Amino acid sequence: MRLQYLVLHNIGPFRGRQIIDLNTDKSDTGYAFFAANGRGKTSIYNAMRWCLFGEVKTRVRAGSGSKIKPKIRPITGEEEDEPLMNSSAYEEDRIPEMSVILMAEGSQGKIQITRDVKVHRAGKRRDDNLIESLLVQLGDDTETGQDAEEMIQKFFPSSLQQFFFIDGEALEEYQSMIEQDDIQGLKDDVEAVLRLPSITRGLEDLVSIKRKIQSNIETVNKLSQKAVKARDEAEQFRIQMEVAQREVEYARGQISKVQEDLDVVNAEIEKHGEMAEIVNQKRELELRLEATNAALIRSAEHRIKMSAESWKLLIWKQAEPLYLYYENQITTANQVDWEIKTAQSKLDRLNEEYKRMDGICAKCGQKVPDIEKHMKEIKVEIKQSQDKLKHLNSGSIMQVDELNIRLGSLTSLKPQRGDLERAKAAEEAWLIDKSSVESLAEKLKKINAKVTEKATTELGELGTKRGSKEQLLRTLNVKLKNVMKDAAEKERSFENADSKSGLSNSSLPSKDNQTNSIIIKLIKTIQNTIESYRKVARRDVEQAASKVFMEVTNATEVYNGISLDDNFRAKIRLKNGKFDVAPSSGTKSIMTISIIDGLRQVSGLEAPIFFDTPGRSLDEKHKQAMLEYFWKEKGQQFLIFAHSGEYKVDETMRDFGPKIAKAWELWWPRDYTYCLKCKSQEIIRHKDGNGENIRGECMNCNHEWDNTLKNTTILEVKK
C-alpha cells in the first residue's frame, strides 16, 4: 500500500482543512515532517491511526515484563484528557466536527478511507453524544459502517499496527518488556504476526464452553428442586398470557370499527366525482407551491451571498489592465540596468560605424550599393538609440518597491478564482426557482377558477375527517403490534416455565461429561499448534531483526546480530559468540527497532511505516544509520515525524536529499519567517506592552496574521 493523499479537518492543532500530497514521480521512500513541540507532528501520526482503526490509544507502557493496557484517547473533552478534535472547533463551532481522509494505492487497486465524527446535538459535547461514520472504497467495492471496518482489516489488520506505527517515546518501555523474564506482551505480538487471532479466539471460546459445561454439571442436580417453583411460575405466566391475548382482540375490534367509519367517509368523497379530484390537485399544488417558495427564499439568500463580492468583478474589469501594466513595469524595472548598457553599447557601435564608413557594411562585410542611403539609415538608428538611452536614464520608470506596493494594493481588489462562476450559478438557481414558483402559482390560479366554494368547504371537511380517521388507524395498528408482541412474550414465558416444571435430567450429567472430555482434548491440540507456530516465528523474526540490526549498528566489527530465546527474551550477539551484557542505551534502542521491524517483515503486510520522534533515544550516528536503512530508492514508504531537536531540517535535506521524496515543516503563525500570501521575507512582529509577540505583518503586501493562535499550517520544504 502506497499513500497518495492525507486530508485533515479539525484534528489536533489543524483548524479547518489541510491537504498533504504525498504523490511524487520518484520511487524514493523517505518522507519527513519537522516541527517544534505542539505543532502537530504526532497529530498527523495519530490522524492516520484514527482513520484506519477508529481509535487512538495512549502510549504503551511496560511493567513486570508485560504491556500495561493503554487508554483510548477521547474525541472531545478538556485539554488534560488529550482530545483528538481541534480545541478551537470544539469551543467555537455550533456543531463541532472532525474528519480524516486517507487515499492510497494497493495491490487491489485504489483505496480511500473517509472517517468523520460530529457532535449530535449542540451543547452536549461528550464522546457519548457523537455520530461517527466510515466509508471505505477498495478497488470497485464500497462499504460503510461495520462492513467498512472489516474491509480495512483485510488489507491492514489492526493487530499488526504496532509494527507500522512506531513511537520513539515508547521504545524504552517496549525495550524493558522484551528484556524481562515474563514477556507475554511479545508473545502476543508474535501471534499477531502469524495471523493467529482466529485460533486464539477459538481457544478462548472452547475454554468458555468448558467452563459453562462444568457449571452445568454442578447445577443439574438442583433442577429437580426447582420444578415445583417452576410450575407456580408457569401458572402466573398463563394468567398474564390470557390477559394479553384479550388486549389483542380488543385492539383488533377498535381497528375494525375505525376502518368502517373510514369507508363511509371515502364513499362520501367519491360522490363528488371529478370535483374531488380537482380539490386534491389544488391541495397538492398548494403544498408544492409552499415548498417551492421556501426553495426560492433559500436560493435568493444564496444569490445575495454569492453577489457580495460582485463589486470586485466589476472593478477588476477596469483594474486588470493597470495590474498587468504594473507587472510589465516590474519586469522592465528589473532589467533596466541591462538595457542601459545594451543601448549605450549599440550607440557607441553605430557612432563608430558612422565615423569610419568606407563603403563596406559592418554587419555583413559586403560593399554598400548606396552609401548616402546607408549613412541616413545609420543616423536614424543612432537617433533611436539616443532617445531610448535618454528615456532609460530619465528616471521615468518607477522603482521595484513602489511598483510592488501598487501591485499589492490592486491585488486586494482581485476577485477569487471561480467567483464569477459561483455568482452565475447562484443567479441561475434563483431564476429556476423563481420560474417554478410562477408556474405553480399560474396553475393554482387556473385550478381555483374551477373549484366552487361549496365543494371546497364540503370536501375540506370530509378530507379533514378522513385524515383524522387514517391517523387514528395508524395509531391503533401500532398499538396492536405492541400488544401482540407483549402477548407473544408472555406466551414464550409461559411455555418456558411450563417446560421447566416437567424437566427430565436423568441423562444430562453423562452427556456433559463426554462433551467436557472432548473439549479438553481440543484445547490441548490448539495450544500445541500455537506453540509450534511460535517457534517458527521466533526463528524468522530473529533472522529478520538481526539483518536490520547489522545494517543500522555502527559497530559491525563487534556485533553479530540479535538472539531471541524460547521465551522471546532478546539479547545482542557478539562476534565471539557471547552476548553483550551492558549495551549502551542507543544500542538497546536500535535492537528494539530492529525487532519491531523484524516482526513487520515476517507479518508479510505491505504498508507504509510511520515513526514518531524517531531520534528520541538515539545518538547522531545511529540516527543517521537508521535513516540510511529505512529511506531507500524503492520499497515501503517510511515517514518520520521528527522534533526539530532530533533532525535539523537543513542538515537532513542536505544529507538525505536524494532519498527524500517529500518533506514538510509545521508552523504556528508566530513561526512564520516569510509572508504566506506574497512570499516576501520583509515581515515585522508587533508586540504588546508585556513584550509578547501578538501580531505579524508583511511590509510588502500589508497582509496581517494573529501570532497568538496555535493553529498549524503545513508547508512543503523545497529541495
N, C-alpha and C positions, 0 to 999 in steps of 0.2 A: 504494500500500500504506500503510495507517494502522495503527500499533502500538496494541495494546489492553492487553496484559499482558506483563511480563517476570518470570520466576521464576528466581532464582539459588539454587544449592545448592553450598556449599563451594567457591566460586571467589574468588580473591583474599582480601581480609580478611573476606569474608562467610561466617561459620560457620553451618552449618545452612541452613534455607530462608528466603529473603526474597522477598516478592511486591511488585512495583511495578505499581500500577494506573494506566495512562495514559488510561483512559476519562474522558471529560468530555462534558457535554451542550452544550458550546460548540464552535465551529469554529476557535477560535484555534490557531495552530500552535506557539506558544512553550512549550518545556519546559526546565527548568533543574535541574542538580544542583550544589550548592555544597558544597565540602569543603576542609579543610586537607590538607597533604601526607600521603599514606599512608592516607587514609580510604577510598579505593576508587573515586573517580570514574573513573579510567582503567580500573579493573577492570570497571565496568559497560559502558563503551565496548568493551573487549576481549571481554566476555562475549557481546555481540551479534554481533561479528565471528566468534567461535569457533562460536556456534550456527549461523550462516548458512553459513560456509565451512570449518569443521572445523580451522582453524589460526589462530594469531595470530603475526604476524611482528614483528621488531624494527623500529624506526623507519627510514624510507627515508633514505639519505644520498646526497649527490651528490659526484662527483669528476670533474674534467675534463669537466664538462658532461653526464655521464650518470649514471644511477642505479647505486649500489652495491648489489648483491644483498643483501637483508636475510636474517637467520636466523630460523628458526621457533622460537618460544619453547616450551620443554618443558612437559608437563603436570605432571610431578613432578620433584623434584630438590632440590639445595641452593639457598639463597637467592640466591647470586650468579648462578645460571642464570635468574633471574626466572621460576620455575614459575608456572603458572596456578592450580593447586589450592591451596586454603586450607592454610596450614602446619600448623595445629592438627589438621585432618582427616588430613593426610599423616603426622604424627608420632604421633597418638594412636589413630586408628581402626584396628581389626583389618583391615578391608578398606576402604581409603580409596576414596571415590568423589566425583565432581563431575558436575553437570548444569546445563543451561540450557534453559528452555522459553520460546519466543517465540510469542505469539499476535497475529494481525493480521487486518485485513480488506482484501482486494484486489479487483481487477476480476473475478477468477474465483471470488470467494466467500471463505469463512473459510480462514485459513492458520494452521496450528500446526506448529511445528518443535520437536522434542524431541531434544536431543543429550546423551548421557551417556557417562561413561567411569569405569571402576573397575579397581583392581589385580586381576589374575587370581588371584594366589596371595599370601597374606600373607608378608611377609618379603622379597619380591622387588619392590621399589618402583622400577621403572625404566620408562621410556616404552615399551620393547620388551616389557613384560610387562603391557600394558594391554588391556582389552577395551572398544572403543568401539562404540556403537550409535546409529543415527539413524532417527527416524520423522518423516515429513512427511505432513501432511494438507492437501490443496489442493482446496477445494470438496468434491465427493463422492469424490475419489480419495485413496488412501492408499498410500504406498510406504515401503520400508525399504532400508537399505544403499546400494549404488551407484545403484539406481533413484531413491532419495530425493535423492541428491546431484544427479542430472541434473534432477530436478523443480525443485530450488532454482535451478539455472542458468537455467531457463526464465523465472522471474519476477524473479530477481535475479542476473545473471551476475557471477561473481567478478572478471572482467576490468574491471568498472566500479566496484568497491568503493572505489577511491581517490578517486572523485568524491563519495562519500556518507559515507565515514568520513575526516574531515579532522583532521589532527593539528597543532595550533598550534605545537608544539615542532619540527615538521619543516618548517615553512614556509620558514625561511631556507635549508635545503638544497634544497628544491624551487625556491625563488626563484633560487638561484645556477644551478640546472640550466637554467632557461628563459632565462637571460641569456647563456649561453655559446655559443660557435660550434658546438660539436659537441653536439647535443641529441637524440640518438637516443631518450632516455627519453620526451620529449614526443611524438615521432613515434609511439612505441608506444602512448601514451595516445590519440592521435587515431585510430589504427587500432582501438583498443578501442571508442571512441565510435561508430565507423562499423559496429560489429559485424562486423569483417573477420577475426577469428581463424581461421575455417574456410578463408578464402582464403589467409592467410599460412601456415597449416599445410599446405595443399595445395602451396604453393610449396616449402616445406621438403621435402615428400615427393618432389616432382619432382627437386629438387636431389640428394636421396639416391639416387633411382633412376638419375639420370645418372651419379653417382659410381660406382655398382655396375656399370653397363654399361661404363664406361670401364675399370674394373678387370677386367671380364670380357674385354674386347678385348685387354688387355695379357697376360692369363694363358692365353687359349685355345690359344695355340701350344705351351704347356707340357704340355697334356693328353696328347698322344701319348706324351710321355716317361714319363708315369705309368701308361700302360696295362699294361706288364709287371708293375709293382709291384702294380697293382690285381688282376691275375689271381692272384698269390700270396696276396693278402689274401682273395680270394674262396674259395680252396681251404680256408684256415683257418676261415673262417666256415661253409663247408659241413660240415666235421667237427663244429664246435660245434653246428650246427643238428641234425645227426643224433643227437648225444648228448642234446640237449634233448628231441627227439621220443621217444626211448626212455624218458626220465623221465616223460613224459606218459602213455605206455602203461602203465608200472609203477604210477603213481598211480591210473589207471582200474581196474587189476586189484585193488588194495587196496580201493577203494571197493566194487567188486562183491562181494568176499568179506565185508566187514563188513555189507553190505546183506542178504546171505543169512543171516548169523547173526542179524541183527535180525528178519528174517521168522520165524525159528524161535522166538525169544523171544515175539513178538507172537502166534504160534499157541498157545503155552503159556498165555499170559494169556487168550486167548479161550475156552479150555477151562473156565475158572472161571465163565464166563457172567455172570449177574446179580451175583454176589458181587464180580466185578472192578469193575463199575460203582459198587457201594456203597463199595468201598475207595477208588476215585478220588474219590467225593463226600466221603468222610471226609478225605482229604488236602487237598482243596480247601477244606473248611470249616476245617481246622486252620490253613492259610495265611491265610485271610480273618480268622480269629479273632486270629491273631498281629498282622496289620496293624491290625485294629480296636482291639486292646489298646494298640498304640502310639499310635493317634489319640486314645484315651481319656486316655492319660498326658499328651499334649500339651494337650488341651482342659482337663484338670484343672489343669495348671500355669498355663494362661492364665486359668482361673477364679480361681485363688488370686491371680494378679497383678492382675486386674481388681477383686477384692474387697478389695485392700489399703487402698483409700480408702473402703470402705463405712461405716466408723465416722463419717465426715463426713456421709454421707447420713442416718444415724440421729440424730446430734447436731443437724443442721440443722433437722430437724422441730421440735425444741424451741427452737432458737436463732433461727429465722427470724422469729417474731413479735416477739422482742426487737429484732432487727435493723431490722425495719420501724418499730417504736416509736421507736428512736433516730433513724431517718431523718426521721420526722414531727416529732420533737422539735427536730431541727436546723432544719427549716423554720419551726417555731414560734418558736425562739430567734432566728432571723434577722429575724423580723418583730415581735418583742415590743415594741420601742420604738414602732413604728407603732400597735400595738394599744392601748398605754397611752394614747397621745394621742387615739386614736379613742374609747376608753372614757371618758376624762375629759371629752372634748367632749360626748359623749352625756349623761353625768351632769349636766354644767352646764346643758345644754339642758332636761333633764327637771326639774331643780330650778327653773329659771326658769319653765317652763310651769306647775309646781305652784303656785308663789307667785302668779302673776298670773292664775290660772284665772278667766275671766269668762264661762264658758259657751260659748265658741267654741273648737272643736278647732284646735290649732296646725298639725296636719298637713293637714287638708282644708279648713279655713276655714268649716265648717258648724257650726250650733248643736248642742250636745251634748244628746241627749234625756234622759240621766240623769247629772247632774253628780257625785253621790256615787260611783256605779259607775265613772265615768271617772276620778275622783280616786284611787280604790283601785287601778285598773289602772296609773296613773302611778306610785304608790308602789311597786307590785310591780316595775316596770321600774327604778325608782331603786335598790331593794334589789339587784336582779340586777346592775346596773352597778357598784354599790359592791362587791359580792362579787367580781366579775370584776376590778375595779381592784385590790382588795386582794390577790387571787391573783397578778396580774401583778407587783405591787410586792413580793411576799413573798420573791422570790428562789428559789422552788421549782423554777423552770425552769433547768436546767444551762446552763453556758456552752458556746458552739460548739466551742471547743478540746477541752474534756472529752468532749463528745459525739463528736467526730471520733476521739479516741483509742479510745473504747469501740467505735465502729463499725469502726475499723481492726482491733481485736482480734477482733471477730466475723467479719470478712472472712476471716481465716486459717482459719476453720472452714468456710467456704463451699465446697461441692464444685464441681469444674469442670463446665461445661456438657457434658452427654452422659455423665457418669459413671454415672448410673443406667441409661441405655440400654445402655452397654457392659457393665456388670455383668450385666444381664438377658440380653444376647446371649451372654455367656460361659457363664452358667448354662444357657441353652437348648442351646447347642452341647454342653456336657458331658452333659446329660440325654439328648440324641440319641445320642451316642457310647456312653453307659452302656447305653441301651436296645439298641443294636446288639450290644454285647458279650454282654449277657444273652440276646438272641435267638439269636445264633450258638452260644453255649455250650449252650443248650437243644437246638438242632438237632443239635449234635455228640453230645450225650448220647443222643439217640434213635438216631442212626446207629451209635454204639458198641454199643448193645444188639443190633443186627442182625448185627454182624460177629464171626465166630469168631476165636479166637486163631490157629488153624492157618492159616486163609485169609489173615489179616493177615500172618503170617510168610512164607508162600509167595509171596503177591502182592508183598510188600515186597521179597523177594529178586529176583523177576522184574522188578519196577519199577526196582530199582537197576541190574540188568543191562541193561535197555532204555535207561535214561538214559545209562549208560556207552557203549553202542553208538551211540546217537544223537549224543553229544558227539564220539566218535571220527569218526563220519561227517561231522559239520560241519567238523572239523579237516582231514580228508582232502580235502573239497571246496575248502577254502581253499587247501590245498597244490596241488591240481590247477589251480585258477585261476592261481596264481603260476607254476607250471611251464609252463602253456600260454602265459602272457604272455611268459615268457622265451623259449620256443620261437619265438613269433611275431616277437620282436625279433631273434633270431638269423637267422630266415628273411629278414626285411627287410634285415638287414645283408649277408647273402649275396647277395640279389638286387641290392642297390645296388652292391656291389663287383663283381658279375658284369657289370652293365650298364656300369660304368666301364671294365672291361677290354676291351670291344669298342666304345668310343665313337668316333663319326664326327663330325669337326668341320670338314668342308670348307666348309660354307655358313654357319657361325656368325658369322664376323667381318663379312661383308657385311650380314647382318640386324641385328646390333648397331649397326653404323654408321648404318643407316637410322633405327632407333629413337632413337639418340642425337641425330640431327639434328632429329627431330620434337619431342623433349623440350626442346631448346634454344629452339625457337620458342614452345612453350607457356610456358616460364619467362618469356620476354620479354613475352608478352601479359599475363600475370598481373601482372608488375612495372609495366607501363604502366597497368593497371586500378587498382592500389593508388595509384599516383601521382596519377591523375585524381581518385579519390575523396578523397585527402588534400587536394587543392586546394579542393574543395567544403567540406570540413570546416574548413579554415583560415578561410575566409570566414565560415562560420556561427558558429564559436567566437569569432572576432574581434568580430562584431556582438553576440553574447550577452554576452561579457565586458565590452565597452565599456558596455553598458547597465547592468550590475551596478556597474561602477566609478563611473559618473556618479551613481548613486543613493547610493553609500556614501561617496564622497570628500567632504571638507569644503571643497573648493576648486573648485566647478563653474564659477566665472568664469575659471579659469586652464586647466583641462584640457578635453580634447575626446574622451577615450576611450583605448582600447588598440589598438596595432598589432602584428600578427603577420606577419613577412615570410615568404618562401617556405621558409626554413629553420626557421620557427617560433620565431625569436628574438623576445622580447617587449619592447616599449617603450611609454612613455606619451606620447600625442599632446597637444600644447598647442593652444590656440585659434588661435595664429598659424600653424599648420601645421607647426611644428618639433616636436622631441622634447625631453622633459625629460632632460637629461644627468646631473643629480645629484639625483634624487628622494630624499626622506627615507626612513628605514628603515620608518616606518609606512606611507608611500605605497607602497613596494615590496611590503609585506605585503598591503595592500589589492589591489594589482594581481594578486598571486599568487592570493588568494582569489577574485577576480573571474574569472580564467582557469579555475580549478578549477570554479567554479560554471557558467561558460560551457560547459565540457566536459560537465558534468552535464546542463544543459538540452538540449544537442544530442544527447545519448545517448537522450533520449526515455523514460528509465526513471522511472516514478512511484514514489518510495520516500522514506522519511524521511532527513534529513541529520543526521549526528552530528558534532559539533565538540568535540574535546578541547582543553582550555586555549586557548579562543578569543581571549583577550586577551594572549597571550604576547608578541606583537611590536607591539601597537597602543597608541596614546595614548588618552586618555579620549574625545576627540571621535570618533575612528574606531571605538572600541569601541561607543559609543552608536549611531553611524550603522549599524554592521553589524547590530546587533540590530533597529534600525528597519526595515532592509531584509528580513531573514530572518523576523522574527516578524510575521506578517501575520494578517489576520482569517480567511483561508481559504487552503488550498493544502497543500503538503507539511509534515509535522511537522519542526521544527528543534529539535534537542536540544543544549544546550551542557552541557559538563562543566567547570565553572569552579572554579579555585582561589580560595580566599577573598580572596586579594590582587588578583585580576583584577576580579571583580564582587562588591561588597558585597551581602549578602542584602537588608538593609532598603532600600538605595538602589535596587536593581534591582526589587524588588517595588513600590516606590513609583513609579518612573519608567515601568515597563512592565506594571504590574498588569493593565490591561485586555487586554493581548496575551498574557499568560502563562496557558496552560491549567492547568498544574500545576508545582509546584516542590518540591524536596526538599533536606534537609540530611543529610549523612553524618557521624555522630558515633561516636567511640570512647566507652567508659564514662567516661573522665576528662573528656570534653567536656560531660557532662550538666549542664544548668542547671536541670532540674526532675526530679522522680521520674517515671519512665516508668510506674509502677504506679498511682499515685493523682493524678499531675499537680501535686503540691504543689511549690512553689519553696523550701520550708523544708528544704534539704538541707545536710549538712556533709561535709567531706572530711577523712578521717583520714590522718595522715602517719606515716611510720616514723621511726626515730632519725636518719636522714640527711635528713629533711625531704621525702622523696619522697611524692607523693600516691598512696596504695596502696588506699584503700577509700572508697566513698561510702555515705551513709546518709540515709534520709528521716526527718525528725523527726516527720512526720505519721503514716505507716503502718509505720515501722520497717523498711521494705524496704532491703536492702543489696546492693551490687554491687562487683565487683573492678575497680579503676581501672588495674590493670597489664595488663589484657587489651587486645589490639589487634584485636578482632572488631567489625566495623562494624554499626551499626544505621541503617536508612533511615527518616527522619522527614519526613512531608509538611509543607511550610510553608503555614500557613493565611493566606489573604488578609485 
